[in-house]
Every structure is written in C-alpha cells, then in structure tokens.
C-alpha cells in the first residue's frame, strides 16, 4: 500500500497545515505534483534552496501563528541546517514547522552514489540536532496518528518536527503543471551536443548535477569523444559555477565552460557576483533554461521572472547572449566563444528527456582523476 498524495494533503489540512514551501524532490514528487496542481501561489512556494524555504516558513508562522510544512530532498538538508539550528530551533526563535525530507540513499537500498552518504547518516544527523522525527507509514490508519502526533509535538515544543519519507512511498499523482510558454525548437540534449561540437578541442566542461551531466556523458559517447574533458558534478546542486571559477583562475590559457541549469543557478545565485568580480577571460557560463526542475519531476523554477541579460551584466559579466532557435545556434555561439570572459549564454530549451537516458558508468573518483590529468597537461 502506498500513500495517496490527496489523502496526505487532506490529513494535513485537517490538523491545520495550510501552507507549503520547499525544493522539489524525486522521492516526494507526486506529493509536490499535487500541491502544484491544487494550491494557489499564496499557499505554495517553490523556494530557491532549502534554507530559503525554512526562512519563508518562519515568516509565514510569524505572521499567522500557524504551522507550515517545508519539503526537501535529504541531499539539500545541509542548506537548511543553519536556519534550522540558528533560527527555528526552540533555543532561538522556537518556530514550529513540519519538515518533510525525501530519504534518498536509505541504507540497504540501491541509489545513485551521491545519495549514499546522505542516506547513511540521515537518522544520526537528525538525532544530533535534538529534533523529533518519524518515518511516514504507508498504512492509512498509522499515517493519521503520525500526522496528528507530529503536529501536536511541534505545537507543544514550538519546534520543528521531521517527517522522513522513503522512496516509492507515494502513489502516482495525476497532475497538470503550469509552465511558461517555451519558444524554442531545441531539446536540452540537442543543445549539449552542439556545444561540444563547437567549443575548442582543449576546452574543459564542468556540468551541473542531474540530467545535464547524464546527457553530456551520452553526447560525448555518441560523438566518439573522450569524457576526460568533462567534470560531471553529481550532487552539490548549485555549485558547478563555483567549481568552474576555482578551476578557471588557476589556468587562464584553457577555456572553462560551465553548463548550468535554471534550478541550479537559482539555488546559489550569489555565486554569480563572485564570478563577475573574480572571473577571468577564459570563463564561459552557459545556462540551459527550461524553466523547470526537470531532473526531479519537472516542477516549475522561478527562472521565468529573471532577465538574465540584466542580471549577468549587473554582476559584471562582460557579455550576454541568448539562443532559442536551432537556426541561430552557430552564429551566436561562435560570437559567444570569441568574446572576453566571464561571459554568459542563455540557451532556451524544451522540457523533458529520453526515457532511456542512462547514467555514466564511470565512478566519480575515476572522473576526477582522468579530468585532472587532462586539465593539468
């Protein structure tokens, strides 16, 4: 038996939960789909990162006196620890909230390597914070008792309470997600394939976590290229651009291309100001923008309200370019790679990916070693 998203929502509503915020997660995506499809913006906010969602939830409680629910994947839990311990904790401002965490990498389950450490330490990490938790049950009778008890305890202690959710806990949710109209005839995979065809032969690529890195790996294989020129970030969402900066300043003779996603770039957008200040002429930042968190289910990001031309220039990137059509790719990309860096290119792409998209069969350690050998030549 699995949890019906609508049933869980009704239980939470019954016991006073009316507001939700968080970062989408594949483990709890069907519950996120239900929220997306049924709640107005005033009741559901997709946050930039997990710490941002704790702040939003705190503001909601301060203004209403009600308990909010925050959701996240455990790989992003680290982003939330600071505001949980220094803001919401009962020893500081004592903010009651439910925090739903998708438990990737649970011990004795198969999962991607980047989730294994988070999964192994999840329980001990929560216990070290001294905050109560429960693992959600799939049994409907037990589930209601858990929700009732968790909310009562959050109220009594005026403190956060964690709800851990195992993989495959939810039934699939029928949903209709609202996206901005995307005026592009390019898939993300097409754009990646064209990028690696067009850049310098000795250029390095740092790609963000999720489907971008997976599609980069497959595109290299299809073109008969060596994957040692790419550092494919797994986990560490939002940090690919910082890795790229650290790499680019140490060897200004080699071009460094950061391939980013909209959800990723928004998660730690402050890094762009550091790139603008310290980035050198060999830094190239490419955003593949499909206005969604595509790797975890396709929930909308907030990139539709961002003018990346104004943003990048205001943060001292030397130039900005945009591609939204295949017919424009070669001319604009050629101008982009010839411009002095740090420079910014936004490529608008469609949502979705192939159903048979694989994962790299090279370990992170081997990827690191082969990339370092290439970059150090």
N, C-alpha and C positions, 0 to 999 in steps of 0.2 A: 504494500500500500504506500502511496506517495501523497505528499501534501498538495492539496489543491490551492493555488495562489489566491483565488477568490475566498476560499474558506478561511485562510490565514488572515487575509485583509479584514474580513467581517469580524473575526475574533479580536483582532487588534482594535478595531473601531468600537466594538462592544465594550472594551475595557479602557477606552479613552484615547487611543492613539489616532491622531488625525493628520499628522504632518510627517513627511518623509524627505530625507536628503541623503546623498551618498554618491559613490563612484560605481558604475556598473561592473558586474562580475559574472562570469560564465556559470559559476556554481548556482547562483540565485537569479539567473537571468529571467526565468519565467515569472518570478515574483516581480522583478523590475519591469518586465513587459506589461504586467497587469497594472502596475502603478502608472506607467507611461500612457496606457490606453484609457485609463479611467479617472485620473485625477487632474485637476487644473494646476497651472503653474504655481498658484499660491499655496498649494498643498504638497507639491513635489518638485524638488530642485536637484538636478544633476550637478554635482559640485566639480570644481577643478581638480581637487585632490582630497584625500581622506581627512586631512587636518582641516581643510576648508569646510568640510561637511560638519565636523564637530563644532566649529565656530558658528555656522549657520544654525545648527540645532540649539546651541546655547542661547543665541539671540532670540530664537522662537520661544524657548522656555521663559526667558527673562520678560518677554512682552506679553505672554499669555498665562504663564503659570502651569502650562500643560506639558506632558511628556512627549518628546519627539522620538522618531526612530531613524537611526543612521544605518546605512548598509555599506559594505565594502568587501573586497577580497582580502584574505589574510596577507597576501604579498604586499598590500598597501597599508597594512596595520601600522608599520613603522612611521608613516607620515602622520598618523593620528595620535601616537603615544604622547608627544609633547603636549598638545592641548588637552588630552585626556587626564594626564597627571598634573599639569600646572594650571588648568582652567576648570575642568569639570569635576575633578576629584573632590571628595567630601571634605578633605583637609584644606581646600582652597575656596572655590565658589559653590561647591556642592550642588552640581547640576544633574538632576535625574534625567536619564535617557536610556533607551534601548539601543544597543549596538549589535546589528546582525552581521556576522562575519562568515563568508563562504570559506569553508575549510579545505583549501587545496593542499595536496601533499600529505593528507592524513596517513599516519603510519600504517603499513601493510596494505596500501592501495597503490595502484600504478598511476603515476602522474609525471608531468614534464619535470626535468631535473631541477629547474629553477624554483619549483614549488616544494621540493623535498625538505629542505632545511626549515622553511617557514612552517610546514606541516608538522614536522617532528617536535618543534619547540612550542607549538601553539598553546597547548594546555599549561605548560610550565611558565610561559610568558604571561598569560592571563593571571595565573595564580600569584606570580611575583608582584603584580600590580595591586593585589589585595582587593580585587573587584569580583563580585559573584558572577557566575555564568551557568548556563545549562546547554546541553546538546539537544536541539529540537528533535522531537519524536515524530515518526510518521503516523503514529496512532492518533486518530482524531480526538479521542477522549483524553489521552495524556497531553496532547497538544494544548487543549484549552486550559488544563490545570497549569501547564508550564507558562502560558501567556499570563494567566491570572496571577500566579505567584511571582513571576518576574517583574510585573508592573507594580504589584504591592511592595515588593522589596525595594525597587527603585524609588518609590514614593516614601517609604518608611525611612530609608537611609539617605534619601536625597542624593542619589549617586547613580553613576552609570551601571548598566547590567548588560552582560554579553549573551547573545544568542548565537551559538555555533551551529552552522548548517553543513551537513555532509553533502558530498556530491550525489547527484541523482535523487535528491530528496523531494523535488517538486515535480508535479505533473506538468506536461507541456501546456502553455497558456496560449489561447487564441488572442492575437493582438493585431493592432494596426497602428504602426508607429508613424508619426508625422515628421517628415523631413523637409528641409528647404528644397526647392526645385534645383536640381543639379544640371547645369547646361554644359555637359561635356560628353564627348564620344570616346573617352579613354577609360579603360579599366586601370586599376592600380598596377596590376601585373604588366600591362602593356607599357605604362609609363616607366616602370622599373627596367624593363627590357630595353627600352630606348635610351635610358640614362646610361646603362653600362655599355651600350654600343657607342655612345657619343663622347664619353669622358676620356681623358688622357690614359694611355696604357699603363702608366706607372702611378696613377691616382689611387688613393685609399678611400674606401667607403666604410662609414660607421652607420649601421641601420638600427632603428628603434625596435623594441620588442614587439612580438605579435606577428601578424600576417605579413607585414612588410619584410621582416627578416626571412620568413619562410619563402616568400615569393622571390626575394633576391637570390636565395640559395638555388631555387629551382631554375631561375632565369640564367644563372651562371652555368648550370649543368647543361641546359638546352643549347647554349651558345658555345659549349665546349671550352669555357673559360675556367681558370683556376679560382677556387673560392678563397685562396690565401690572401687575396687583396681586400677582403671584407672582414670587418669585425662586427659580428651579428650580436647585438645586445639582447640577452634574454632576461626577463625581469627588469628591475631598475627603471620602471616606466618614467619617462620624462627626463632621463639623464643622458641620452645619446648625444645631445648637443654639447653638454659639458665635457663628456669624454672626448668629443671631436675637438673642442677648444684646447684641452690639455695636450692632445696629440699634435695639433697643427702648429702650436707655438714652438715646439721642440725641433721641427724640421720644416722650415719655411720654403724649401725647394720643392717639396712634394705637395701636390694638391690634396686636400682633405674634403670629402663630401659627406655631409651628414644628411641621411634620408630620414625624415621625421614624419609623424602622423599628427593630425589635429588634436586628438585627445592627449597625446603625449606632450606636444609642445605647450598646450594649455596647462598641463599638470604642474610644471615648474617654469612658468613663463619668465620669472625673474632672471633666469639664466641668460635670456636674450640680451639683457642690459650689460651683463658681464662680457658676452661675446662682442657686443658693439664697442665696448671700451678697450678690450684687450685683444680682440681677434686680429689676425694678420691677413695679408693679402691672399694667402693660399686657402682661406676658409670659405667653403661654399655650403650654404644651408638650403636644403630642398624640403619643402613641405608638400606631402601628398594629402590633399584636403578633400575628404568626402563627407564632412560634417557629421561624423558618427564615430562611436566606439565599436568599430567593425569587428575587432578580434574577440569581443566578449558578448556579441549578440546584436550589435547594430543600434544601440540606443543613441539618441542624438547627443552630440557635443555642443558646445556653445560657439563653435568657430563661425557660425553664420552671422554673428553680430560683430565680428572682428574685421577691420580693414587692415590686412597685413601689409599693405603698402605704407600706410601711415604709421603703423606700429613699428615696422622694421626700420624705416627712416628715422623715426623719433628716437630709436635706440642706437643710432649711429652706424647701422649697416650702410655700406657705401652705395648700394643699388638694390632695386626690387624689380622682379619680372614675374609675369603670370602667363601660364599656358592653360587653355581649356579645350583646345581642339588639336586633333592629330595633325591637321594640315599646317598648324603654326609651330609644331614642335621643333623642327630642325633649325629654323631661323632664330627663334627666341632662345633656344638652348645654346646655340653657338655664341650668341651675344652674351648670355649669362656666364659661360665658362671663360670668356675672354675679359670679363670685367674685373676690376680690382676688388678684392675681398676686404672684410667679410661682406658677402653678397647673399641675397635672399631670392629664392624662386618658389612661387606657389604654383603647384600643378593641381588643377581641379580634376578629380577622378570620380567614377561611379562607385556605388557601394557594392559589397558582396565579393565573393571569391569562389574559386572552383571547389567543388565538394571533395575532390580527391587530392587537395593540397597536402603535401607531406611535410614532415619536419626534418631538419638536417640530421644526417646520420653521423655527423662529426661532433665529438664531445666539446663542451666549452673550453676545456683545457687545451685540446688539440687545435681548436680555432685560434685561441690566444697565441700558442706557440708558433703556428705557421704564419699568422699575421705579423707577429713581432719580427720574425725572420725576414719577411717581405719588407716591412716598413724600415727596418734597420739597414737594408742594403744601400 
